[in-house]
Amino acid sequence: MNSEKLSKAYNFITDEGEERSCKAISEAACKEVPGNYFKKVFNGALTKLAEQLVSPGTTLPWIFSTLGVPGGLTGALVPVKDAGSLLPQLFVSAKIRAFELRKWFWVIPALVQAFSLLAMAFVIMNTDGLSAGILILLLLGIFSIASGIASLAFKDVVAKTIPKGKRGQMLAMRATIGGILTLIAGVWLYTSVESEYNLWVLFGLTISASILWALAAIIFAGIREEKGATEGGKTPVKELKDAWAFFKKDINLRNFIFTRALLMAIPLAQPFFIILGRQEVGSEVSSLGIIVVAAGIANIISSPFWGRFSDKSSRKMMIAVAALGIINILVMVSFPFWGGNLKNIYTFSFLLLIQVIAHGGARLSRKTYLVDFAPDKDRSLYVALSNTLIGLFTVVAAGFGIIATLFGLQIMLLFYAGMLAAAILAGLTLRET
């Protein structure tokens, strides 16, 4: 597609006028906005699908069960994914800052992710039991560290190439197209694959995700990025000191990190939805296909709304998402008491779909807020500090499951609802960007 057609498509999709507004990016970067916008959209659509095909919350537990991996290792999947992607970022940001072009810090990690999944696919076909579990967790750790580096670079590249006020829409369109692709994949799984998943199906899902990451890397490499400042390059120790200094003096940064941590209650509650649903409506809940379908539908119907909402006020959106999460959790807590006609796979799937919508809103709102409010020259440091502290919180949150063991699933869910109530109060303290 030539530049004129790209510009027309960009103007139509984003409601942009003839005079393009390029708030918060350079004049040179403004000329490349349409092409860069669509490259990020299609790159993101592929990664969104790949994330659903090999997800620590859905597909990987299925793989572990099929391979006979001990249950204790299954419980480590989400913590390994989250901690691996978040904790190293503070130290990596110092290195990224020393380079004028940051897109390669997305491209190279994406290729590492592709090769990690490729290796994982061959583990699935050739090992089982404890050995398979350990190898897959190690590969997931490598994948997650690469993901963390890429996430850090992505925010910096977005801030340099996409105008403020259009970033939320771009993120939402990525999620929407990715949701459509996910929906197609989920419908195929739900209608074409029997409940007994054979290794070849799981192998195929993992190989497909690997290919998608490789294609996404090729697309991202084509982004036209202007050279950026390199004055911020520091050693990790200096980076840590500077980050702590920012944390101490910037009360809004502290409030944001606190709000973001409390919003983690939304994804943390989702596995307990699955467990409680399975107890109430039987084995149908464990269908991998219907879970993937729910994720796809959620992204399709929510992302456009969330994108425009976040561009108007990502602060208010965080508060709204927390409120939605509370309501949905409370409804799920009451699910065991519903009458026989209401308590079925379809009503449960609807509640799961709402939870996925809330999770998407929480992710998009905090990403947009952080990119918009962080100072240009220190954006990487703000992102890295926020992600590192959330990574530490995730490690702690891995122990929250003891509440379910001691007091039951419904008390666990009420605990998460309480966290979201606190998130609303914390969100009210944030300043508008």
N, C-alpha and C positions, 0 to 999 in steps of 0.2 A: 504494500500500500504506500503511495507516495505521500509526501509531507502535507500537501493540500488536503487530501482526503483524511489523513490522520487528524489534522487540525479541525476539520469540520465534524468529524466523529467525536473528538474531544470536547468541542464547544457544545455539541448537542447533548452529550451525556452529562456534562458538568454544569449545564445552564450558563456557560460562559458567553460573554458578548464578543463582538468583533475585536474590541480592545482587550486583550488578555491581561488579567490581573495576575501579577507574580509576586505576591506578598511574601517577604522573608527569603527570597532567593535572588541570585544575581541576574542581571539583564541577559548575559550570555546563556545562562541556564534556562531562562525563560523561553528561548527559541526552540529548545529541545524538549519542552514539557510534553507535548502530545505523544511523541514517540516513546519517551521514557515512561509515561503514564501507562500506555498499553503493554509495554514490555513487563512492567511490574505487575500489571493485572494478570497477564497470562502466565507469567512465572509463578505468581502466587496461587493461581487456580490449580496448577499441577502439583505444587507442594501441599495444598490443602487436601487434595485427593490422596496423595501419598501418605500423609499423616493419618488418614482414616483407614487406609489399607493395612498399615502396620502401626497400631495404636497400643500403648501400654494399658489403656483402659478397656480394650475390646479384643483386638486380634491376638496380641501377644499372650494374654491369659489363655485364650483358646489353644494356641500353639503349645504352651506349657502343659495344659491338660492332656492334649493329644500325645505328647512325648513322654508323659509320666513324670514330669518334673515335680519334686517335692513342693508342697503347698507353701512352705516358708519362703521359698525363692519367688513364688508368684507375688507375695506381698511386697517384695522389694522392687517390682517393676516401676511403679509410679515414682517413688522416691529417687531411684537411680536416674530416671528420665529428667525429673525436675531439678534435682541437685546438680546433676552433671551439666545441665545447660545453663544454670544460673551462677553457681559459685565461682567459676574461673573468670568471669567477665571483668571484674575489677582489675585484674592483673593484665588481661589481654588488651584492655582499652588503652593502656600506656603505649603499647606497640603500634596499635592501629593509628594513633594520633601522629606518629612519625611519618606516615605516608600521605602523599598528596591525593592519591586516588584510593578510595576505600572499598570499591565494589569487589575487588579481588578477595577481600576478606569475607565475602559472601560466596563467591564462585568456588574457591578452593575448598572451604568447609562443606559446601553442597556436594562436591565430588567425593569427599571423605564419607559423607553420609550415604551416598550411593554405593560405594564400595563396602561400607559396613553392612548394609542391607543385603548386598550380593553374598557376602560371606555368611550372613545369618541364614539365607536361603539354603546354602549347602550344609550348614549345621543341621537344619531341619530334616534334610534328607538322609543324613549320615550318622547322626547320634541320637541318643535319647536319655531319659532319666536325669540324674544329677549333673552329668557331664554337659548335656545339652543346655540345662538351665544356667550353669556357670558361664559357658561360652556365650550364650545369647545375652546374658547380663553384661558381660565384658564388652561385647560389640555394641550393646545399647549405651553403655557408658561412653564409648568412643563417639558414637553417633550424637549423643547428647552434648558432649563438650564442643563438637563441631557446630551443633545447632546454636549453642550459646554464643560462639564467636560470630556466626552469621547473623544472629539476631541483633547483636551490637552494631555491626556494620550496616545492616539494613536500615536502622533508624537514622543513622548518619547520612546515608545515601538519599533516603527519602527527604530529609530536611534540606539537602542541597539541590534536589532535582524536581520536587513537587511543591507548588505554592501552598502556603498556609491557607486553610479554608477548603482545600481540595483533597487533603490527605486522608481524611476519614472516608470520603466517597471512594477513593482508590482502594483503601483497605477493604471496604465493604464489597466492592465489585469483585475483588479477588475471592472473597469468601462466598459470594453468590455463585459465581461460575464453578468454583470448587465444590460448592454444595450440590449443584446440578450433576456434576460428574460423580460425586459421592452417591447421590440418589440412584443414578443409573447402576452403579456398582452394587449398591445395597439391594435393589430390586432383583438384580441377577442372582445374587447370593440367596435371597429369600425364596425365589421361585424356582431356581434351577439346581440348587445344591441340597442334597439330603442332609438330615440332622447329624449324620455321622460324617464329619469332615475328614477326608483323607489327606494324606501328606502332600499329594500333588496339588490340591487346591491351595493349601497354605503356602507351599513353595511358590506357586504361581502368583499369589498376592504379594509376597515379599519381593520376588523378582520384578514384578510390575512397579512396585514402589521404588525400587532401585533405579529403574529406567526413567521414571518420572523425575527423580531428583537430578539425574544427569541432564535431562532435557531442560529442566529449570535453570541449571547452572549455565548452560549454553545461552539461554535467553538473557539472563542477568548480565552475562559478559558483554552483551551488545548495548547495554545502557551507556548513554553519553553523559559522562560525569565531568564537571569542571574540577580543576585542581583546587584543593582546600588548604587551609592553614595547617602548618606542621609544628608550630611553636609549642604545642602542648605535649610533645613527646617526653616521657619521663620514665624513670625506673619504677617497677612495681611498688617498691617501698615508698618512694615519693608519691606515687599515685594513691597509695593507701592513706598517707598522711593528708594529702590534699582532699581526698574524699571525706575523710573524717572531719576536716575543717569545714567543708561545705555542709555536712550533716549537722554540725553544731550551730552554725550561724544562720542556716536557711530553714526557718520554721515551716515554711510551706513544703519543702522537700521532706521533712520529717513527717508532716501530716499526711503527705501523699503516700509515703512508704507504709505508714501505719494503715491507711485506708486500703491500699492495695493488698496488704497482708490479710486484712479481715475479709476482703472480697474473695480470697482463696477458698472460703467456706463453700462457694458454689461448686467448683470442680471437686473439692474434697467430699462433698455430700453425694456426688453422683454414683460412686460404687455402692453406697448403702441403699440408694434407690433400687439398683439391680438386685441386691440381696433380698431386700424386703419384698420387692415385686415377685421374685422367684418363689418366696415362701407362700405368697398369697394366691398366685394364679398358676403356679406350676412351671414345668420345664420349658414352656413356650417362650418365656421371658429370656431364656438363654440363647435364643436364636441370634446368631451374629448378624444375619441379614437385616432383621428388623431394627437392631440398634444402629447399624450403618444407615438405614433408610431414615431413621429419626434424625440423625446428625445432618444428613443431606437436606431434608425438608427444613430443619431449623435454620440452616445457613441461608437457604433460598428465600424464605419468607421474612427473615429478620434483618439480614445484612444491609439492604438498602435503607431501611428505617434507621438502624443503628448508625450507619455512616453519616447521614445528614444530621441526626441528633448530636453525634459527637462533634461535628464541625460547628454546630451552634453553641453547645456547651457540654464538653466532655465531663466537667465537674457534676453538673446536674444529672448527666447520664449515669455516672457511677452510683449516685444516690437512687435513681430510678431502678437500676438493675438490682441493687441490694434489696429494695422493696419487693421487686418481682420474685427474687430468690426466697425471701421470707414467706411470702404467700404460697409459693409452690411447695416449699418444704412442709409447711403446716398442713397443706392438703394431702401431701404424701404420708404424713404422720397419721392422718385420719383414714387412710386407704384401707387398713385391715378391718375397719368397722363399717365399711360400705355394704349395702345389700348385695345379694348374689348376682342380680342382673347388671349392676354397675361395676362390680369388681371383676374385671376381665382383662385380657391381654391388650385390648384396644384402649381402654381408659388408662391403663398403666403406661402404654406407649405414648399417649398424649402428655402425661406428666413428665415422662423422660424427655420428650421433645421440648417442652417448656424449659426444662433444666438446661438443655443444650443451648437454647436460645439465650437464656440468662448468662451462661458461660461465655458465649460469643460476644454478648454485649459488654461483659466485664472486661474481656481481653481488649476489645477495640477501644473502649472508653479510656482505659488506663494507658494504652499505647499512644493514643492521640493526645491525651493530656500531657504526658511526659515529653513528647516531641515538641509540643507547642509552648510549654512553660519553661523548659530548660534553656539556659543561655546558649547561644550559638557556639561560642568557643569552648564551652564546657559540657556540651550535650553528651558526648561519649562517656564522660566521667559520671554525669548524673544517671545515665542509663545503667552503667556498670555497677555503680553503688547500689541503686535500687534493686537490680537483679540479684546481686550478691547477697544482700540482706534478705530478700525474699527466698533465695536459695537456702539460707540458714533457717529461716522460718519453716520452710518445707520439710527440712530434716526433723525439726521439732514436731511438726504437724503429723509426721508419720506415726508418732506415738499416740495420737488422739484416738486411734482405733480401740485402745484399751477401754474407753468409755462404753463402746458397744458390747465388748466382752463382759464387762461388769454389770452394766445397767440395761442393755438391750439397744436394738437398732433405733427405736423411736426416740429414746433419750439422746442418742448420738445425733440424730437429725435436729432435735430441739437445741442442742448445743451449737450446731452450725447456724441455726436461725438466730440465736443470740449473738453470734459473731457478726452476722449481717446487720442486725440492729445497731451494733456498735459501729459498723462501717458507715451507716447513714449519719450517725452523729459525727464521725470523723470527717466525712465528706462535706459536711456543712462548714467545717473550719477551713477548707481549701479556698484559695482565691481564684477568681476567673482568669483565664489566659487571654 
